[in-house]
Amino acid sequence: MPGAIGFGLYALSGTVTAFLAPLIVGTFTDWFDRQRTDLASLIILMVIGLALLMRVREAEPSNKNQKARH
């Protein structure tokens, strides 16, 4: 069941970014009145995503999986 929860969160994150990124890019363009700042907003989003990704821990193999391999 944990895989289903993870997939649901993955789908939700894709849906959120589908409207969040254009909103942020549009906001930056409106604030600074320059399209060059769009690249800066995308770089900020990438850095935030990388920081969040670095916090994800790799799952430890369970004892059942280790016994099956040996």
C-alpha positions as CSV (number, residue, x, y, z in Angstrom):
1,M,0.0,0.0,0.0
2,P,2.8,2.5,0.5
3,G,3.6,2.4,-3.2
4,A,0.1,3.6,-4.0
5,I,0.4,6.5,-1.6
6,G,3.7,7.5,-3.1
7,F,2.2,7.4,-6.6
8,G,-0.7,9.5,-5.5
9,L,1.7,12.1,-4.1
10,Y,3.7,12.0,-7.4
11,A,0.6,12.6,-9.4
12,L,-0.5,15.4,-7.1
13,S,2.9,17.1,-7.4
14,G,2.7,17.0,-11.2
15,T,-0.8,18.6,-11.1
16,V,0.4,21.3,-8.7
17,T,3.4,22.2,-10.8
18,A,1.3,22.4,-14.0
19,F,-0.3,25.6,-12.8
20,L,2.2,26.8,-10.2
21,A,5.2,27.3,-12.5
22,P,3.4,29.4,-15.1
23,L,1.9,31.4,-12.2
24,I,5.3,32.2,-10.8
25,V,6.8,33.0,-14.2
26,G,3.9,35.3,-14.9
27,T,4.2,37.0,-11.5
28,F,7.9,37.6,-12.0
29,T,7.3,39.1,-15.5
30,D,4.6,41.4,-14.1
31,W,6.7,42.5,-11.1
32,F,9.9,43.2,-12.9
33,D,8.3,44.1,-16.3
34,R,11.0,42.1,-18.1
35,Q,11.0,38.6,-19.6
36,R,14.6,38.0,-18.7
37,T,13.5,37.5,-15.1
38,D,11.5,34.4,-16.1
39,L,14.7,32.5,-16.3
40,A,15.6,33.5,-12.7
41,S,12.2,32.3,-11.5
42,L,12.7,28.9,-13.2
43,I,16.2,28.7,-11.6
44,I,14.7,29.4,-8.2
45,L,12.1,26.7,-8.8
46,M,14.8,24.2,-9.8
47,V,16.9,25.0,-6.7
48,I,13.8,24.6,-4.4
49,G,13.1,21.2,-6.1
50,L,16.7,20.1,-5.7
51,A,16.7,21.1,-2.0
52,L,13.5,19.1,-1.5
53,L,14.9,16.1,-3.4
54,M,18.1,16.1,-1.3
55,R,15.9,15.5,1.8
56,V,14.4,12.3,0.5
57,R,16.0,9.2,2.1
58,E,16.6,6.0,0.2
59,A,14.6,3.1,1.6
60,E,16.5,0.6,3.6
61,P,16.2,-3.0,2.3
62,S,14.1,-5.2,4.5
63,N,15.4,-8.5,6.0
64,K,13.1,-10.4,3.7
65,N,14.7,-8.9,0.6
66,Q,18.2,-9.6,1.9
67,K,17.5,-13.3,2.7
68,A,16.0,-13.8,-0.8
69,R,19.2,-12.5,-2.5
70,H,21.5,-14.8,-0.6
